Amino acid sequence: MSDYKSMTAAEIAKAVSSGQLSAVEITKEALELARTEGKELNAFVTLCEEKALKQASELDQIVKDDRAGGSPPLPLCGVPVAIKDNISYTGYKTTCGSHILEGYQPPYDATAVQNLIKAGAVIIGKTNMDEFAMGSSNETSYFGPVKNPVGDDLVPGGSSGGSAAAVAAGIVPIAFGSETGGSVRQPASFCGIQGLKPTYGGISRYGLVAFGSSLDQISPFARNSEDLALAYQAVSVYDPNDSTSLNYERPNYTKALDRDRKFRIGVPKEFFAEGLDAEVEKSIRDGIDRLRAEGHTIEELSLPLIDQSIAAYYTIACAEASSNLARYDGVKYGIREGGDKSLAEMYAETRSVGFGDEVKRRIMLGTFVLSSGYYDAYYQKASQVRELICREFESAFEKHDLLIGPTTPTAAFKFGEKIDDPLAMYLSDMFVASANLTGSPALSIPCGLTSDERPIGLQFVARRQGESELFQIAHAWERLA
Amino acid sequence: MVSPAQTKEIAYEPVIGLEVHAQLQTESKIFCGCRVSYGEEPNSLTCPVCLGLPGALPILNKQAVEYAMRMILAVGGQVNGHSVFARKNYFYPDLPKGYQISQFDKPIGTGGAIQYRVDKGEPQCCRLIRIHLEEDAGKSIHPESGESRTRVDLNRCGTALIEIVSEPDLLSPQEAYAYLVKLKQILQYLEVCTGDMEKGHLRCDANVSVRPVGQKELGTRTELKNMNSFKGVERALTFEIERQTALLRAGGEIEQTSLMWDEKKQVAEPMRSKEESHDYRYFPEPDLLDLTITSEWIESVRAELPELPEEKAERFLSDYRIREYDAGVLTDSRELADFFEQVVALFDDPRTAANWIQTEYLKTLNELKLSVAEFPVRAVQVAGLLKLVSSGKISGKMAKTVFAEMVSRAMSDQQRDFSPEGVVRDLGLEQVSDESALALIVDKIISENESQVQAYRNGKEKLFGFFVGQVMKETKGQANPEVINRLLKERLGN
């Protein structure tokens, strides 16, 4: 079974559901990799060994009991999967990479977790992340940074660095992170794998610990488009427990992969703005040329408000975060400091000790932009800008099926390079944040390497509910590459 | 310079606006499926949503929306087709999310008015600014002696509330009281809130200021909190109006602040300034969609609105031809009005029924401190009793005895027959109307009282009552008075 690392999720599911491979064996292998390579990378906060092995043996039993093959195979049967440590899974702690939640164990499963289990996936562990998903390098985790499998000194990107590293290192073929502003596409780009930020409302947020509620989406990583489509299909289910979950019939994404469609692709010139690394730009431009050569229509366009997206994004995300993180107050769960002092002192001490610097910075920023006298100038204005960006995207999608550009302005940077310069760190999200603001689906796919062999990510953005187009273009791209 | 004596002469008038929170009696909480109930094991009626656990999300309860719509429509307000939930951010241990989901600049209802009367005066009107939906917080249970920790019970957390905000149209504590009574009556008629202020199902904060009579602009207001009865609101307002007036007369200034009413001490004391200096940082709740209410939905709720007190009283006047005052009393609560109509359906003399219900029935209810629903003697028994009187089986006076016995039986042992017929039979109280039997007794009385008969026939007509009394004594009060009157007149002649 030494070829586990090179197997796709689709191959594993097929092999397990036909009885050729045992889910328990596969699970053990994945757990062993997580314990060894995963530990090297610091990719996991918790391994879910007990439940994973139980799930796997149940799957083996189901396969055994169904020799005749009467029931349809589970799409992710026996596929080891990792989930970011901000997704609730009963029986294991959910830390969000923070000290403040120490000891907290959710008494319920996220809807996405329920759907994964229904699809036959085996959840082997919970991955390391920037604290409360706030960070672009995984350096803000209370549990230490995750290393990029591409190179020890490189950040894996953030905030879903652990999930990205686990997939890139071959520990699992599929992992889930979450996006608020590029937290899956950016690490996918840095680690040389694929990441999809779905349409807002595509995957239920129920059980995903909130950061910026109007932006948050659980988002999958995989090493190829078929696995990515399988992963998304399994969890993209309408959920009445999430008011923002979209109720519409999802197409069969994997079936549509092979359709040879020629797309009208728009190239916003704002995606090639100042700050874009020359090597990255060249690689992306070459990629675009190859798509043109394949018969796709390529057209330049201008979406000037993309330049405002970082400002709008950080204003809105921080505002929502300041409210979402108010519940960590030392009263109900997690740590409590100064419990013998006054209520106000207990709150202050618990939050001072429990949150890291980046989280505190964003809570303060968010509190400020919502406060009386500043609301109109900041939060309100950012919301208006967001509305305008949405309209700009809508009109772009009247003429184009997809937008294209670099995922990030640079390839993976080094540890310590930006951690003390929040603004520089925030700017690494400059091309990804607009899709979060508009709720559009977007996908990052590897597009060559820099001269020092760091992966470069190419981003496609589609109209809302346009995941099929993203999987198709990704599939077409794989054949080109 | 104005001397104290001169300032004293300025007359001040108060201006009052009320903010009332009413707990909606929905089956489940406003944003989750947890049951709404009182007095259960602390924290037993909770789930990840109302506990505010990380990752849990709210889902709006449609029934809560409809209850709010009922109230808005009943007071003539406008149900807004588009309204928005907003987060009100503040820290408190019984607020597990660190924010309350409420509505801010786009409430579900705007406008409307409450009509009320002070005592039996002319109807007055208080306009409403808005009605909005929100969730209740939990309860902090502060330490009693020997305990050092405050405990938190989140059973109440997430209960649906409407907040009803009035214009500053109320000009005295008595008006505020009358407004609250009316508000409660409407809420109860609509069956959206029990209206029980003692249990906290209804809560009221009052904003009050005073100004010299004749002045248009409002004075600086203070906010009164922590009143737990309507009378408490009236007393707190009276106290605060006197305080503000005295302060102004002494040349002082009113500070805009919040005051806590202390019912035991009968004083309102300022809250510590820290407790009130909140910047709630309202912003639209991203976890909920904007609330869209179609005109069809509004009309379907309107169509199902129950008859309100005034309409009901009007109808009672025209349908039953009872007195206006009686109609007012009988429509005081929906259950009493329903009770009256149930009795009238079985006993076709509305005036008699109205009298009886207002006297004997309500008196007994008050004595026993029971509601109509809790009282075991039902409309069918009351109607039966009234029929016994109207058919002459028992006298009106006896009916009181029979009713008392019915109640006592019903309260002590409902297995026992407490029907009016059964009680009359058991007590042997049936009225004697049989003429031949009564004629014998009348004859006997006449023959035994010859001197009085003579005196009567000589013109001492007052003695007629004496003969009636004698017959009643002989029959232990069970004789039908009409029959006796006739027989006596026949025999005594003029």
Chai-1 contact restraints between the chains, C-beta under 6 A:
chainA,res_idxA,chainB,res_idxB,connection_type,confidence,min_distance_angstrom,max_distance_angstrom,comment,restraint_id
A,S88,B,G55,contact,1.0,0.0,6.0,A-B,restraint_1
A,Y108,B,P48,contact,1.0,0.0,6.0,A-B,restraint_2
A,Y206,B,L57,contact,1.0,0.0,6.0,A-B,restraint_3
A,G207,B,G55,contact,1.0,0.0,6.0,A-B,restraint_4
A,L208,B,G55,contact,1.0,0.0,6.0,A-B,restraint_5
A,V209,B,P54,contact,1.0,0.0,6.0,A-B,restraint_6
A,V209,B,G55,contact,1.0,0.0,6.0,A-B,restraint_7
A,S213,B,P286,contact,1.0,0.0,6.0,A-B,restraint_8
A,S213,B,D287,contact,1.0,0.0,6.0,A-B,restraint_9
A,S214,B,P286,contact,1.0,0.0,6.0,A-B,restraint_10
A,D242,B,L57,contact,1.0,0.0,6.0,A-B,restraint_11
A,S243,B,I59,contact,1.0,0.0,6.0,A-B,restraint_12
A,S243,B,L288,contact,1.0,0.0,6.0,A-B,restraint_13
A,S243,B,L289,contact,1.0,0.0,6.0,A-B,restraint_14
A,E320,B,P286,contact,1.0,0.0,6.0,A-B,restraint_15
A,S323,B,R87,contact,1.0,0.0,6.0,A-B,restraint_16
A,S323,B,N89,contact,1.0,0.0,6.0,A-B,restraint_17
A,S323,B,Y99,contact,1.0,0.0,6.0,A-B,restraint_18
A,A326,B,G98,contact,1.0,0.0,6.0,A-B,restraint_19
A,R327,B,G52,contact,1.0,0.0,6.0,A-B,restraint_20
A,R327,B,K97,contact,1.0,0.0,6.0,A-B,restraint_21
A,R327,B,G98,contact,1.0,0.0,6.0,A-B,restraint_22
A,V331,B,P93,contact,1.0,0.0,6.0,A-B,restraint_23
A,Y347,B,F91,contact,1.0,0.0,6.0,A-B,restraint_24
A,L370,B,R281,contact,1.0,0.0,6.0,A-B,restraint_25
A,L370,B,F283,contact,1.0,0.0,6.0,A-B,restraint_26
A,S371,B,D279,contact,1.0,0.0,6.0,A-B,restraint_27
A,S371,B,R281,contact,1.0,0.0,6.0,A-B,restraint_28
A,S372,B,D279,contact,1.0,0.0,6.0,A-B,restraint_29
